[in-house]
């Protein structure tokens, strides 16, 4: 609306300016008044144009070029990784420390029932290591068995990939069982063994843990526990 008024004032001002020139030429005595009117209309035009033209906002920005932004993000991620103690933890060299570390790193140090994952590690026979573990609970017996097989596969793969000083590894998975009288006890439900030579024949990337009972060196499960 202001722009329209401004343009109108400008056009009328031109007319009055021309009329003033004509009056001046004819010496009618109206030139001065028409000239003042034209000037007034031009002033109104300038004011309306100034009001209707918004000032451009300041566009000061701290945006960084894409290359610099990517480099900054990478540096921030590196700092976060350095501050994370989990990324600094290295596998212990000693076998007993390594076995506890790899179990915790693979399956967690606690079960989903908040029991300690590792019950015991028996290294009395250096060629045959026996580890007793607590299994995770689940909705059905079949799901508990599936979880044990998956965790066992992960442990076997890690141990035989990392260590050359383990000839054979036994994993015994225990579980809290309740008898018909309501008494609770911890009993082994699955025991699996794997030798270094057998593990070397696996393509772990394509291996399905559901096949572990058929291809492990030995496999035994408590009868009826997963029915």
C-alpha positions as CSV (number, residue, x, y, z in Angstrom):
1,X,0.0,0.0,0.0
2,X,2.8,2.4,0.9
3,X,4.5,1.7,-2.4
4,X,1.3,2.6,-4.3
5,X,1.0,5.9,-2.5
6,X,4.6,6.7,-3.1
7,X,4.4,6.0,-6.8
8,X,1.2,8.0,-7.0
9,X,2.9,11.0,-5.2
10,X,5.8,10.7,-7.6
11,X,3.6,10.8,-10.7
12,X,1.5,13.7,-9.4
13,X,4.7,15.5,-8.4
14,X,5.9,15.2,-12.0
15,X,2.7,16.7,-13.3
16,X,2.9,19.6,-10.8
17,X,6.6,20.1,-11.8
18,X,5.6,20.3,-15.5
19,X,2.7,22.6,-14.6
20,X,5.1,24.9,-12.7
21,X,7.5,25.0,-15.7
22,X,4.5,25.9,-18.0
23,X,3.3,28.6,-15.6
24,X,6.8,30.0,-15.3
25,X,7.0,30.2,-19.1
26,X,3.6,31.9,-19.4
27,X,4.2,34.1,-16.4
28,X,0.8,33.2,-14.8
29,X,2.2,33.6,-11.3
30,X,1.3,30.0,-10.3
31,X,4.7,28.6,-10.9
32,X,6.0,28.9,-7.3
33,X,3.0,27.2,-5.7
34,X,3.0,24.3,-8.1
35,X,6.8,23.9,-7.7
36,X,6.3,23.7,-3.9
37,X,3.5,21.2,-4.3
38,X,5.8,19.1,-6.5
39,X,8.6,19.2,-4.0
40,X,6.2,18.2,-1.2
41,X,5.0,15.2,-3.3
42,X,8.6,14.1,-4.0
43,X,9.3,14.2,-0.2
44,X,6.3,12.0,0.5
45,X,7.5,9.7,-2.2
46,X,10.9,9.4,-0.7
47,X,9.5,8.8,2.8
48,X,7.0,6.1,1.7
49,X,9.8,4.3,-0.3
50,X,12.1,4.3,2.8
51,X,9.3,2.9,5.0
52,X,8.3,0.2,2.6
53,X,11.9,-1.1,1.9
54,X,12.9,-3.3,4.9
55,X,16.4,-3.3,6.0
56,X,18.3,-6.4,5.1
57,X,19.1,-8.4,8.2
58,X,22.6,-8.9,9.3
59,X,23.8,-12.3,8.0
60,X,26.8,-12.7,10.1
61,X,27.5,-16.5,10.2
62,X,30.1,-18.8,11.7
63,X,29.4,-21.6,9.2
64,X,32.5,-23.5,8.3
65,X,33.5,-24.9,4.9
66,X,32.4,-28.6,4.5
67,X,36.0,-29.8,4.7
68,X,36.7,-27.9,7.9
69,X,33.4,-29.0,9.4
70,X,34.2,-32.7,8.6
71,X,37.7,-32.4,10.1
72,X,36.3,-30.8,13.3
73,X,33.7,-33.6,13.7
74,X,36.4,-36.2,13.2
75,X,38.5,-34.5,15.9
76,X,35.6,-34.4,18.3
77,X,34.9,-38.1,17.7
78,X,38.6,-38.9,18.3
79,X,38.5,-37.0,21.6
80,X,35.4,-38.8,22.7
81,X,37.0,-42.2,21.9
82,X,40.1,-41.2,23.9
83,X,37.9,-40.3,26.8
84,X,36.0,-43.6,26.7
85,X,37.9,-46.1,29.0
86,X,36.4,-49.0,27.1
87,X,38.3,-48.1,24.0
88,X,41.6,-48.0,25.9
89,X,41.2,-51.5,27.4
90,X,43.5,-54.1,25.9
91,X,43.3,-57.9,26.1
92,X,45.5,-59.2,28.9
93,X,48.5,-61.2,27.9
94,X,48.2,-63.8,30.6
95,X,45.9,-66.6,29.7
96,X,43.8,-66.6,32.8
97,X,43.3,-62.8,32.6
98,X,42.5,-63.1,28.9
99,X,39.8,-65.7,29.4
100,X,38.0,-63.7,32.0
101,X,38.3,-60.6,29.8
102,X,37.0,-62.2,26.6
103,X,34.1,-63.8,28.4
104,X,33.1,-60.4,29.8
105,X,33.7,-58.6,26.5
106,X,31.7,-61.1,24.6
107,X,28.7,-61.9,26.9
108,X,28.9,-59.3,29.7
109,X,30.1,-59.7,33.3
110,X,26.5,-60.3,34.5
111,X,23.6,-62.3,33.3
112,X,20.2,-60.7,32.6
113,X,19.3,-62.0,36.1
114,X,22.2,-60.1,37.6
115,X,24.3,-63.2,38.4
116,X,28.0,-63.3,37.8
117,X,28.7,-64.6,34.3
118,X,31.8,-66.6,35.3
119,X,31.4,-69.3,37.9
120,X,34.9,-70.7,37.6
121,X,37.9,-71.1,35.2
122,X,39.8,-74.4,35.6
123,X,43.3,-74.3,34.1
124,X,44.7,-77.3,36.0
125,X,45.3,-79.0,32.6
126,X,46.8,-76.4,30.3
127,X,45.7,-78.3,27.2
128,X,42.1,-78.5,28.3
129,X,40.6,-75.4,29.9
130,X,37.2,-75.7,31.6
131,X,35.0,-72.7,32.1
132,X,31.7,-72.7,34.0
133,X,29.3,-70.0,33.1
134,X,25.8,-68.8,34.0
135,X,23.3,-68.6,31.2
136,X,20.8,-65.9,30.5
137,X,17.1,-66.4,31.2
138,X,14.5,-66.1,28.5
139,X,10.8,-66.6,27.7
140,X,11.1,-70.3,26.6
141,X,13.5,-73.1,27.0
142,X,14.2,-73.0,23.3
143,X,15.2,-69.4,23.4
144,X,17.5,-70.1,26.4
145,X,19.2,-72.8,24.3
146,X,19.5,-70.5,21.3
147,X,21.2,-67.8,23.5
148,X,23.7,-70.3,24.9
149,X,24.6,-71.6,21.5
150,X,25.1,-68.1,20.1
151,X,27.2,-67.0,23.1
152,X,29.3,-70.2,22.9
153,X,30.0,-69.6,19.2
154,X,31.2,-66.0,19.9
155,X,33.5,-67.2,22.7
156,X,35.0,-70.1,20.6
157,X,35.6,-67.8,17.7
158,X,37.3,-65.1,19.8
159,X,39.5,-67.4,21.8
160,X,40.8,-69.5,18.9
161,X,41.3,-66.4,16.8
162,X,43.3,-64.6,19.6
163,X,45.2,-67.4,21.2
164,X,47.5,-70.1,20.0
165,X,48.1,-71.5,23.5
166,X,44.6,-73.0,23.9
167,X,44.4,-76.5,22.6
168,X,40.9,-77.3,23.8
169,X,38.2,-75.3,25.5
170,X,35.2,-76.6,27.4
171,X,32.2,-74.4,28.1
172,X,29.8,-75.5,30.8
173,X,26.6,-73.4,31.0
174,X,24.7,-73.6,34.3
175,X,21.2,-72.3,35.2
176,X,19.1,-71.8,38.2
177,X,16.6,-74.6,38.4
178,X,13.6,-75.1,40.7
179,X,12.5,-78.6,41.6
180,X,8.9,-79.8,42.2
181,X,9.2,-78.8,45.9
182,X,10.3,-75.3,45.1
183,X,13.9,-75.7,45.9
184,X,16.3,-73.7,43.8
185,X,19.8,-75.0,42.7
186,X,22.4,-74.1,40.1
187,X,23.0,-77.0,37.8
188,X,24.8,-77.4,34.4
189,X,22.4,-77.6,31.5
190,X,24.8,-77.5,28.5
191,X,28.5,-78.5,28.1
192,X,30.3,-77.9,24.8
193,X,33.9,-78.5,23.8
194,X,35.9,-77.2,20.9
195,X,39.5,-78.0,19.9
196,X,41.9,-75.7,18.2
197,X,42.2,-77.9,15.1
198,X,38.4,-78.2,14.8
199,X,38.0,-74.4,15.2
200,X,40.5,-73.8,12.4
201,X,38.2,-75.6,9.9
202,X,35.3,-73.2,10.5
203,X,34.3,-70.2,8.3
204,X,33.0,-68.2,11.3
205,X,31.6,-65.5,9.1
206,X,29.1,-67.9,7.5
207,X,28.6,-70.2,10.5
208,X,25.2,-70.6,12.1
209,X,25.4,-71.2,15.9
210,X,22.4,-73.5,15.6
211,X,24.8,-76.1,14.0
212,X,27.1,-76.0,17.0
213,X,25.8,-79.2,18.6
214,X,26.6,-81.2,15.4
215,X,30.0,-79.8,14.7
216,X,31.6,-79.3,18.2
217,X,34.0,-81.8,19.5
218,X,31.4,-82.7,22.1
219,X,28.0,-81.5,23.1
220,X,25.7,-82.5,25.9
221,X,22.6,-81.0,27.3
222,X,20.4,-81.9,30.3
223,X,17.5,-84.0,29.1
224,X,14.2,-82.3,29.0
225,X,15.5,-78.9,30.2
226,X,14.7,-77.1,27.0
227,X,11.4,-78.8,26.2
